[in-house]
Structure formats: C-alpha cells, structure tokens
Amino acid sequence: MNEFVDECRREWRRLGVSDPVANEMAADLTADLEEAEAEGGSPEDVLGNSAFDPRRFAASWAGARGVTGPPPPDRQSFWRLPVAIALTVLLGVLTLGAGLVLLVGRASSSIAFATRRIMAGPGPLRIFGPGGRIVVPGPRGLPIVGTQITGVGVHPVAWVLLIAGVVGLGVLAVLYWSRWSGPRRYRRHEGSRTPSWN
Amino acid sequence: MGNNEGRRSQLLRGVLDLCLLAVMGEGPAYGYEMTKRLRGRGLSTVGEGSIYPLLGRLERDGLVETRRAASNGGPPRKYYSLSPEGERALEAGVSEWQATRDAVDGALGLVKAEVSP
C-alpha cells in the first residue's frame, strides 16, 4: 500500500503537482486504502485495475484535477546550459577554423605550385605528376609523391577537425531539439487527455 | 462472460459521473464511501476502475463541493457534495439517460420479440 502511494507521489512530483496538493491526495488515498484493508478488502476494491498501475493512476487523477504544473527544475539544468553554450561555441570556432585553414591552405598551395613550376622551368625536374600530384626528387633520386593539391596531405588534421565539428554541432542540435520538444509534446498530450474512469 | 463484463464496463463508463452525483445527493461522502454506496446498488463493476480521476474532474468542473472533515475515528477525509450546478447537471443527465434508455429498450425490445418463441 505504501509503495503504491509512494509511487503516486513520485509521479505527481514528476508532473509538477505542488506539495500541498500531492500531500492531500496521498492522505485521501492512504485513508481509503487503510479503510478497505481494515474491512478485509484489497487495494483493487478501492482502485480497480488502477491498483496495478500507480503511475497511470496518479497521472490520470492529477490531470483530471488540473493540478499538474511545470516539472521541478532539474538540479543539473543550471550547469547544463552553460556547458552546452560553451560546447557550441567551441565546436563552431573549431569548424570555422578548420574550414578557414583548408581554404587558405588550398589557395597557398596553388600559389606555391605555380611559383615552383615557374622557378623550376624546363628540365628533368618535374613538379607536377599525373593527376595533378606533385613529384619532387628525393634524397637518392627517388621521387616523392604528395597530394598537396587536394589539401588532404597538407591539412589532414583540419579535415578531421572540420568533420568532428560538423558532427558535434549536429549532435548538439539533435539533443537541444529533443530536450525542447519532449516536455512540450508531453504537456500537449496531458492537456488533451480526457479524464477517464481508469 | 468476459465480453459481457467489458460491455457493462463500457456502458457504466458513460454514466458513472451521473451515478456519483446521484450517490452524493444522498449526503456528502468521501471517495471510498462512494465506492461502497455504488457497490451497494449493484454497481460492483466499479472495481474495474478508479473513481478518483472522475471525482477530480467533477470538482474541476464545479459540479461538486468539497470540505475536509474528520471521519468516524479516522483521519480527516475529503467529503464531496453536490453543488447547485451539480444538481442541475444531475437532473439534465438523468433525463438524457432515461431518453437514451427508452430508445435502446425500444430497439432491443424488437430484437427480443423476434428471438422469443
């Protein structure tokens, strides 16, 4: 019996029912359950099938009385917001920075290649290999092949940071949306729920 | 058997508020007391569900008035009684129920006449 009432209390608290109203409902419920028990009855005699579903019963009762309110403030919400803002700013700066580095890197690479090609001039030294790749002589005459022209070889870290930043911002956006829309959906549902017998 | 109970439960669901207002008309009562009054009038299927949400709705709609008073040696209870608006709602509901019941009786009476030898 106490477990049932305790479970109801938890549900009322979750639904934002004020303490005085929750105490009143709990006291009435406890008194009725105790009276039924004293008469040799069971909780089902008082609550019917609702005796097996305290949370639904509590929500139905509170909804019918119109005593549900905003949910109690989450202790961690105060800290979650600044952390979320800081994360968003960090990821934004990271994404922008990485994108900027890639853009600048690509432009400077092109300039450098053009300069080096002009300086190298005709001869055995080939600056550009097949597919736009760079071929420069190595220490023992072996060619060293790079892919700087695509920017991948020059700034792999920037690419990783860019992707991580975009993905992180996406995850934050999803988390923010779900946090914002969750209680709103529930509240709308509660408001439209027709108080039922059960 | 199960179907019959289900049908009865559905039928009662539509008029349980009227039944509660009616037993309140006999005098103020708290939640479980009303359950017992209903059971005493043969509405044992009230055990299929709880009357508390319904009482909450009646209170919210202003059809009942409440006061907290000591019960017989027990803790203070919340007593429900009819408000003037509740009395009017009860009268209107009873008329509506009687009209519906007569119409249903008329329809079912025809079926019974055909089935009976």
Interface residues (C-beta under 8 A of the other chain):
Chain A: E24 A27 D28 L29 T30 A31 D32 E34 E35 A36 E44 D45 V46 L47 G48 N49 S50 F57 S60 W61 A62 G63 A64 R65 G66 P195 S196 W197 N198
Chain B: L12 R13 L16 Y30 G31 Y32 T35 V46 G47 E48 G49 S50 I51 Y52 P53 L54 G56 R57 E59 R60 S71 G74 P75 P76 R77 K78
